[in-house]
Amino acid sequence: MRALREISTSHPANGIAGLSFAFVCLVAAATPASAFRPFDGTDAAVVDEGKMEIELQPAGRLHDESGTILIAPATRFNYGFTKNWEAVLEGLIQTPLSPTGPSSLSAAGMFLKGVVKPGSLQDKTGPSVATEFGVLLPDSIGDSGFGASWAWIVSQRWEWGAIHLNAATALTREHHGDVFLGMIVEGPAKWTVRPVAEVFYERELSQFETVSGLVGLIWQVNDDLAVDVGLRHALTNARPVNELRAGVTFGFPVWHNGSTRH
């Protein structure tokens, strides 16, 4: 789950070229597992024990009334450190294009995510239930500090597709209360290319209110590699925000324990 969720559209920053290069090098050195892009929410599943999974958006474009921002890269690392639990590190680099400005690191966080009730996503009956909680890290610019978030996710898969419900609460980096409610709908998992959609509502108390919708496609190349694309339109305080997302999800074993991912 993206932390926390609307990307800052302010334009001052300091250079992050070295960090961006390190992200790209790490991805290039890995071998292709599948995860969950291009959404703001997530599903009630975690990576297998002993595996690293990387969700990468090499480049994306966000436009609102303040201008256009290049998001490159946006990355999430998921490490399965024990059965049904993963550790997560995520963040993105944004560069203002119009008006131009230096790059900055934002929306970073460290989380733990666990499956508290195995279900259809784990090849069992009934809904899958997971929780994710952790620390929101300060942006590289501005006066933001540390924050915290806690989310619950319920997922159900059928032959025709899947639905994932998200509910989260947070103390933002500016120490405001925040609530997030979202739903993801996927097409049939057996389709090589499946349609997907997401809607969410978010309110940061006394600051902003966002209603967002996304439509996209996920191409499941194989069990260990997925490519995604999504178009998002939102209204934040009744002002339009448009975003193009495209990325890839892959993974590799860090150590072997004989398990297989759902």
Summary of the structure (lengths in Angstrom):
residues: 262
radius of gyration: 17.5
end to end distance: 19.2
largest distance: 51.9
contacts: 916
relative contact order: 0.22
helix: 6%
strand: 58%
